[in-house]
Amino acid sequence: MRAPKVLVLTGDGINCDRDTARAFALAGAEPVIVHINDLLADRASVHKYEAIAFPGGFSFGDDLGSGQVLALKVALVLGEELNVFVGAKKPVIGICNGFQALTKLGLLPEPFGVRTMALARNSHGNFLDRWVGLEVEKNTVCIWTRNLETTFPLPIRHGEGRVVFTRGEEENIHRQLAQKGQIALRYQEDINGSYGRIAGVCDPTGLVFGLMPHPEAAISLLQHPLSSRLADREAPGPGLKFFQNCLNYLREK
């Protein structure tokens, strides 16, 4: 069976592209790392791929805000192609800085709808770099989180990861997203002031997914700081399942 081709975006300041590509490769995909400038120069080439990943990092130095310049470049040049890509029911994932870009692109929580969500600075004002406990929302429609353990750890590293909603409409928006199964992941404890402890959100189809934690940095148990270097040598980490879920969806499709 042919391995599905996955576009892994790279560019100035994106530093998790190789880790993300490796995670997809281990899951059974054929990842291709493509520089943002090459993609914008050949917009139609996006349709050669069956999924897109916006990796973590500090795209364009986070000038104007985390993910803002990347989102502007993509929206102005690739907006129509991306609309077609999403409309074709192809998976898209944004991790950390990629989540910030997807939100500013208007792909989350409702593709190309009115923006109701943003990612703001952590409530305590500090950059976070540690492992955290996560829990999967029971009724989520997210295809990326299918059959994950109820709770599991992933690493985070961000300064702007606090989910906020339109002022005055917070609870109403939160309730609607929860009812439609668009809240995919929550932190087990409040780490950054994110509304409802939200760590990951998907669109109504469950195919477009953004999360602040880094699953690509937890594809082996050896990556966990408390792992046994001998007993866990061959054991997959909790992050690998995210990428396997994407591949399972593409094969079913």
VOVEXKOL-269558 format. One record per residue: residue in one letter; x, y, z of N, C-alpha, C in turn. Coordinates in steps of 0.2 Angstrom, whole numbers, plus 5000, padded with zeros to 4 digits. Layout:
VOVEXKOL-269558
AXYZXYZXYZ ...
end
This chain:
VOVEXKOL-269558
M500449945000500050005000500450065000 R500350114996500750174995500650215002 A501250245004501250285010500950355008 P500450375012500150445011500750495011 K500750545007501250605007500950655012 V501350685016501150735021501650795020 L501350855019501750915019501950935026 V502550945027502750975034503051035032 L502751095034502951155033503651175037 T504051215033504651245037504751315034 G505251345037505351415036505751445041 D505851515041506251555046505951545053 G506251515057506051515064505651445066 I505451415061505151345062505651295064 N505651265070506151225072505951155074 C505351135073505151065075504951025068 D505151055063504951025056505250945056 R505850935058506150875057505850825062 D505750845068505350805073504650785071 T504350835068503650815065503650765060 A504150775055504250735049504350665052 R504850655057505050595059504450555062 A503950595066503450565069502950535064 F502850575058502450555053502750485049 A503350485048503750435045503650365049 L503750375056503650315060502950295060 A502450335059501750315059501550285052 G502050285047501850255041501750305035 A501850365036501750415030502450425027 E502350465021502950495018502950565018 P503350595024503350665025503850695020 V503650755018504050795014504050865017 I504650885019504750955022504851005016 V504351055016504351105011504451175014 H504851215012504951285014504351325012 I504151375016503551415015503651455008 N504251475007504351515001504251474994 D504451404995504351364989503651344988 L503251334994502551324993502151384990 L502351444992502051504990502151514983 A502751494980502951504973502651454969 D502351394972502051344968501351324972 R500951364972500351354976499951294975 A499851274969499551214967499851154969 S500451154971500851094973500551064980 V500151114984499951084990499451024989 H499151024983498650974982498950904980 K499650904980499950834979499950794986 Y499850834991499850804998499150785001 E499150735005498550715008498450745016 A498950775018498850805025499450865025 I499250905030499750965031499950975038 A500550985040500750995047501051065047 F500851105052501151165054501551155060 P502151145060502551125066502651185071 G502951165076503051215081503751255080 G503851305084504451345083504251415085 F504651465081504551535082504551565075 S504051545071504051575064504151645063 F504651665059504851735058504951775065 G505251735070505351775076504751795080 D504151765078503551785081503451865081 D503751895076503651965075502851975074 L502652035077501952055077501452005081 G501751955084501451905088501551835085 S501451785090501651715088501251695082 G501551665077501251645071500851695066 Q500951755068500551805064500851815057 V501551825056501851835050501651775045 L501751715048501651655044500951655042 A500451665046499751665044499651715039 L499951775039499751825034500051805027 K500651775027500951755021500551695018 V500351645022499951595019499251615017 A498951665021498251685019498251725013 L498751775012498751815006498851775000 V499251725000499551694994499151624993 L499051584999498851514998498151515001 G497751565002497151565005496651515001 E496551534995496051494991496251424990 E496951404989497151334989497051294996 L497151335001497051305008496251295009 N495851335006495151325007494951265003 V495151254997495051194993495351124997 F495951135000496251075003495851055009 V495551105013495151085019494451065017 G494251095011493551065009493550995006 A494150975004494250905002494350855007 K494250875013494250835019494950805020 K495450845020496150825021496350845028 P496650805032496850825038497450885039 V497350925044497850975045497950985052 I498550985054498750995061499251055062 G499151085068499551145070499751135077 I500451125078500651115084501051175087 C500851195093501151255096501051315092 N501651335089501651395084501251385078 G501151325076500751305071499951315073 F499851295079499151305082498951385082 Q499451425084499351495084499251525077 A499651495072499551515065498851495062 L498651435064497951405061497451455064 T497451475070496951515073496951585070 K497551615069497551675065497351675058 L497451615055497251605048496451595048 G496151585053495451575054495151505052 L495651455053495451385052495151355058 L495251385064495051365070494751425074 P494151405077493851345078493351325072 E493251375068492751365062493151385056 P493251345051493651365045493351415041 F493751475041493551535037492851565039 G492751555046492151585048492451645052 V491951675056492151735060492551715066 R493151745067493651725072493351735079 T493351685083493051695090493551665095 M494151645093494651615098495351645096 A495751655101496451675100496851645105 L497551645104498051625109498351675112 A498351695118498651755122499251725126 R499551775129500151765133499851725139 N500251685142500151645148499951695153 S499451675157499151715162499751745167 H500251695169500751715174501351755170 G501351765164501751805160502451765159 N502551705160503151665160503151615154 F503651605151503751545146503751485150 L503351435147503351365150503751315146 D504051275149504451225146504551165151 R504051125150503951065155503451015152 W503450955155502950905154502350915158 V501750905155501150915158500650855157 G500150855162499650805161499050825157 L498850785152498250805148497750745148 E497150775147496550725147496150735140 V495950685137495550685131494750695133 E494450745129493750755130493350695127 K492950675131492550615130492150615123 N491850675122491450675116491750705110 T492350715110492750745104492650715098 V492550755092492550725086493250725082 C493750745086494450755083494650685081 I494850675075495150615072495850605075 W496250655077496950645079496950615086 T496450625090496450595097496150535098 R495950495093495550435093495950385097 N495550355102495850295106496450315110 L496550375111497150395116496950365123 E497450365127497350355134496950405137 T496550395142496150445145496550505147 T497050495150497550545153498250515151 F498650565149499350555147499750615147 P500450615147500850675148501150685141 L501250755140501650785134502050845136 P502550855132502950915134502550985131 I502651035134502451105132503051145132 R503051195127503551255128503251315124 H502951355127502651415124502551475129 G502551535126502451595130501751625129 E501451595123500751625121500351565120 G500051535125499651475124499051475128 R498851525130498151535134497651545129 V497151495129496551505124496051555127 V495951605123495451655125494851655120 F494251685122493751685117493451765117 T493051775112492751845111492551865118 R492751925120492551955126491851965127 G491551935133490851945134490451885132 E490851845127490451785124490851715126 E491251725131491751665133491351605134 E490851605139490551545141490051515136 N489751555132489351535126489751505121 I490351525119490751495114491051435117 H491251435123491551375126490951315126 R490351335128489851285128489651255121 Q489651295116489551275109490051225107 L490751245108491251205106491251135109 A491051135116491051075120490451035117 Q489951065116489351025113489450995107 K489851025102489951005096490550955095 G490850945101491450895101492050925099 Q492150995099492751025096493351035101 I493151025107493751035112493950965112 A494650955110494950885110495350875116 L495750915119496150905124496150965130 R496150945136496250985141496850975146 Y497151025149497651015154497250985160 Q497650945163497350915170497350965175 E497751015175497751075179497851135176 D497651195179497751255176498451275175 I498751275169499451295169499651365166 N499151395162499251455159498651505159 G498151485162497551525162497051505156 S497251455152496851445146496151425148 Y495651455145494951455146494751375147 G494451355152494251285153494851235153 R495451265154496051225154496151185147 I495851225141495951195135496651195132 A496851135129497551125127497451115119 G496951095117496851075109496151085107 V496051105101495351115098495351095091 C494851065088494751045081494151085078 D494151075072493551105068492951065069 P492351075066491751035067491850965063 T492350955058492450895055492950855059 G493250885064493750845067494450835064 L494550865058495050855054495650905054 V495450965056495851025057495951025064 F496551025067496751015074497251055076 G497251095081497751135084497851115091 L498451115094498651095101499251135103 M499351155109499951185111500451135113 P500251075116500851025118501150995112 H501650965112502050935107502050865107 P501650835103501650755102502250735099 E502550775094503050745090503750745095 A503650765101504250765105504150715111 A503650665109503450615114503250555110 I503650535105503450475101503850415103 S504250425108504550365112504550375119 L504450325123504450335131505150355133 L505650345129506350365131506350445131 Q505950475128505950555128505650585135 H505350535139505050565145505650565150 P505650615154506250625159506250575164 L505650545166505650495171505650415168 S505750415162505750345159506350305161 S506250235161506750185162507150175156 R507750195156508150185150508250115147 L508050065151508150005148507449975147 A506949975151506349945151505949975145 D506050045144505650075139505950085132 R506450055131506850065125506450065118 E506050015118505649995112504950025113 A504750055118504050075119503850135116 P503350145112503150205109502850255114 G502950315113502650365118501950385116 P501650425120500950445119500850485113 G501350525111501250565105501250535098 L501450475098501450435091500750425089 K500350415094499650395092499250445088 F499450505089499150565085499250555078 F499850545076500050535069499850465066 Q499850415070499550355068498750365066 N498450405070497750415069497650455063 C498050495061497950535054498050485049 L498550435049498650385044498150335043 N497850315049497250275049496650305045 Y496550375047496050405043496150405036 L496750425034496850425026496850355023 R496950305026496950235024496150215023 E495750235028495050225028494750265022 K494950325022494650365016494850345009 
end
